[in-house]
């Protein structure tokens, strides 16, 4: 769930002023303000805020009427009480009324945001939370899967504005941190090791923020002795799916139970190969390996990376027939662009040839119309 809108049900001008001053420092938009339940009911139906702030003390009758209104909304807001520093008896009364959170004046914007974010997240059932998409990238071996995963994650965030996380589950040799210029003491293993107690506060201490709305979970600096168990890794994916619009995971080039399990949890799995014979041979081996893992194989789509001009003799249909999976993207070999980006610890810009090809692939993933895009990339596979 995205925490974006908030409503106010309160009558004290001083309290309203303090609340609005606090909210002005947060990425929230006040969509309604009411002083009594009748006008609040109409505004709630019209605006459907994510959170409703309710001034206390408040009567049991009013709370009962309020819950009756929000229960009929398609997406009921979480109700949070607002008032002076509460006594234990006040907190107990509020809990007994069914109100799950309390913000006390004077307000600290950072603490208020943490409380509201946690309550809004917990307000939805697991089935309602799991709305994000998970994309997995698997390499046929030295084919540039990590490079594409990083650029696709950045492209998805840029194209959609959705919260995006890029996670490196190639725990033995992951390079996502290098590409994204991340130096952090934390890694995907920290999230996995704390999977049973993950919450937003812990998560934000583990991930690295590239920019607002784009987070990175790098591989560990030192590879573990053994792969982490699959179930905690799946818990990390479930948590991220609930909070992010897009999760992009780098699975490396391994063939093991962990890769199979995580691949099966993706919405789309991209197998990255080059047009070289050895890479295509390895890609076919990986696809055959997935034949016994139906859930994973059903999602496999092929990306042919680093296609050189002299390799125009390759035909898309022939590659699809050879691999038994659809080729959904062909990306050019732009070695100079990539080497320059490597040297400067940055991504290839969208204006570069590779950047334009990545943008076209992102459009395909999100379902954006591409009638204005040149068809050069796929014309190499006639």
N, C-alpha and C positions, 0 to 999 in steps of 0.2 A: 504494500500500500504506500502511495506517495502522500506525505504529510504536507499539504499545500494551503488548505483553507481552514479558517477558524471562525466561530461565532461567539458572541458575547450575550449573556443573559444576566444583567446586573443593573442596579439602580443608583449606586453611589457614584457621584461625579468624580470624587477623589480616587476611588478604586479604578474607575474606568480610565482615568488619566494615567495612572501608574501602569495599568495593563497595556494600554496602547503604546506607551513609551517603551516598555519591554518588547512588545511585538514588533516595533519598528526596527529592532536590531536583528530580527529573525527572518528567514525566508518564508514568511507566512502572509497570507492576505486575509484581512477581516472582511467577510462576505455578509455578515448580518450583525445587528446590534438591537437588542430588545430589552425592555424594562419589566415586562410581565408576560405570563405564559400564553395569553391569547395571541398577542402579536408575534411572539416567538414561534408559535406553532405554524403560522402562515409562512414566516420567513424560513423556517427549517425545511418545510416542504419545497420551497422555491430554490433554496441555495445549497442544501445538503452539505454542510461543512464537515470536514474530517474530525474536528474537535469542537466541543461546546464548553465554554468556560461559564461556570455557574457561581454567582456570589453566595456566600454563606454568612450567617446562618440562614437556613431555609427550612420551610415546613415540610413535613412528611406528605401532606396533601399535594403540595406543588410538585414535589419530586415524583409522586405517583402519576400525576397528570403528564409531566414531562416525559417519563418513560413510556407512557401510553402513546405519545406523539411519535417519539423516535423509533418505537418498535414497528411502526407502519412505514418507515422510510426504506427505500431500496438499499441504502448504505448507511445504517445508523451511525451517528458520530459517537466518539467516546466522550463521556461527560466528566469534566474535571472541576472540582470545587476550587474556589479562589477566595481568600480572605486573610485576616491577620494570622500571626503565628498561632497554630492550634494547640490546644491542650490535648492530652490523651483521650479525655472523654469526648471531645469534639471529633477527633479522628475516628473513634469507635462509632459514634452516631452516624457519621458520614458513610462508613463502611457498611453499617447495617441498613442504610438507605439504598445501597447498591452502587454508590459512587466510588470509583476505583482509584482516583488520584486527587492530590491536593497540591496547590501552589500557594505559598504563603508570601505575603508582602513584608518588607520590600523585596522586589523580584531581581534575581540574578539571571540575565538572559541565557547564559550558557547552561546553567542548571535547569532552567525552565525548558529549554529546547530538549535536553536529554530526557526529562520526565515526559514531555509531550510526545516525543518520538517513540519512546518505549511503550507508552500506553496506547498510542495509535497502532503500533505494530501488533501488540498483544490483543487488540480489540477484535481482530479477525481470526476466523478459524483457519487451520492449516490449508484446507481446500481453497479458501478464498485468497490466501496469501500467495499460493504458488502460481503466480501469473507471469513471472519472468521467463525468458528463453535462455537455454544453455546451448552454446555452440562449442563443439570439440574439434581440435586440430591434431591430426596424427600424421607423422612423417614417414615416408617410404625410405628415409635415410639421407640426410644431408640435402633435402629438397627445399629448405627454406620455410618449413611449417611455422616455426617460431616467428620469423619475420612477418609472415602473413597474419598470424594470430594477433600480433601487436598492432599492425596497421588496421586490421578489421575491427578490433576493439575500439581504437581511437576513431575510426570512421563511423562506427555505429553510434557512438556518443555524439559526434559532430552532426551526423545526419538526422538523428531522432531527438536529441536532447535528453534521452533517457539515461537514468543512472546505470553505469556500466562498470563491471569489475573484470579484470584480466587476471587469471590465476594460473600459476605454473605448477603443474603436478608432475613435471619431469624432475622428480626430486634428486635424481642422480647427476644430471647435467643440464639443468634448465638455464636458459639465457634470457628469459623475459626481463629480469632485473637489469641486465646490461642494456638491452634495447631501449627500455623505458627510463634509463638513467636513474635507477633506484638503488640507493644504498641504505639498507635497513637491517637492524638486528633481528627482525621478525620475518617469518616466512610462512608458506602454506602449512608447514609441519606444526607451527604453533597453533593455527586454527584447528588442525586435525587433532592435536593432542588435547585440546580443550573443547572438543566438539559437543560433549555432553552438557557443558555449561555456557555455551555461546550465547551472548546477548549483544546488543548494539554497542554498549560501552567497551566490552572486550574486543569485539570485532574492529572497532575504530582504532584501537591500540595496535592491532596486528597489521591491518592493511596500510599501504602507503598511498597518499593522495597525490595524483599527478596534477589534477585540476578539479574544480568543483564538479562532481558527478562522474569522475573517472578515477577509479581506485585500482591498485595493483597488489597482488598477493604473490611475491616472488618465490622462487625455489630457495631452499636453504643454501647458505654459503658452503657448508660442508655436507656432502651426501650422507644419508643415513646408512647404517649397516644393512638394513633390510627395508623393503618397501613398507609403508604404513598399511595397517589393515584397511580393508575396503569400507566397512560400515561407517567408521568415523569420517572417512572422506565423503561418503554419500551424505552424511549429516551436514557437512560443510556446504555441499551443493544445495541441499534442501534449504538451508538457512539463507544462502545467497539468492536463490531463486525467489524467496519470499520478499527480499528487500530490493533487489535490483531488477531493472527492466531487461538487461542483457548481462549474461555471464559468459565469458570466453575462456576456455581452458585449453592449455597446452599439454598434450599427453605424451609428448616425446615420440620415440620410435620403438618403444618396447612392445613385446607380446607376452603379457602376463595377466594374472587374474585381476589385478588392480586396474589395468588399462581396459580390460573387457568390461568390468563392472562400471567404471566411470563412463565409458563409451555408451553403455546401455542406458545411462541416465540422461544423455544429451537429447536435445530436440533435433539437432542436425550434427552429423559427424562428417568432417571434411578430411579426406585422405589426400595429402599433398605429395605429388610426384613431379619429376621432371620428364622430359621427352627422351631421356637417355635410356638405352635398353636395360641397363642394370637397375635403374630406378623403377622402370615399369615392371620388371621382373619381381622386385621386392614388393611393389604395390599389389601385384597379383597374389603373392604369397600372403600378404596381410589380409586381403579380401577373402581368400580361401580359409584363412584362420578364423575369420568372422562367420563363416558358413555354419559353424556349430553354435554360434551365439546369435540367434536370429534377431533379438532385440537390437543389438548393436549394428548388425549388417543392414538392417532395414533402413537405417538412417545414413548410410555411407554415401557421400557424394565426392567426386574426384575433382581436384584442382590441379591443372598442369601448370607448373611454375617454371620460370626462367627459359621460356621458349625462344630460341635464337632464330634469326631470319633464315639461316641456311637449313633449318629443320622443317621447312614448309611441306616436305614430303609426308609428314605425319598427318593423318586424317582423323578428325574427331570421332567419326563413326567407328573407325578401325580400333581406336584406343578403347572406346566403350565396349566394343565386342570382345576385345582382348581381356579387359578387366571385369566385365560383367557388372558395371556400375556406371551411372550417368556422369559425364563430364560437364560440370556447371560453370567452369571458369577457366580461362587461359590467360596467363600473365606473362609479360615480356621479360626477357633477360636484360636487365638494366644494371650491369655490374658496377659501373662508375657511380651511379646514383646511390646504390646501396653502400659501396665502400666509403663514399663521402659521409653518408649518414652514420655509418659505423664509427668513423674517425671522430665525429663531432657528437657522438652519443645522443642522437636525435632520430626521429622518424623521417622517412622520405616525404617531401612536401606533396600536397594534393595536386599541385600544378605540374609535377614531374610525370613522365609516361607511366611509371609504375603506380604513382599516386592516383592517376586517372583510372587505371585499370582496377585498382582497389575500390575506388569510389563506385565504379560500375558494378562490382561484385557486391558491395554493400547495398546498392539499390536493389539488386536481385534478392538479397536476403530479406530486406524489409518490405519487399513487394512494391517498390516505387516504380512508376512508369519510366521506360527507357527509350521511348520513341525518338527522343532528341539525341541519344547517344550514338556515336559512330560504331559500326559493327566490325571494326578492324580486328579486334582481339580474337573473335571467334571465326573470322574469315580465314584464318590460317588453318583451321580444321574444316575443310569444306565438306 
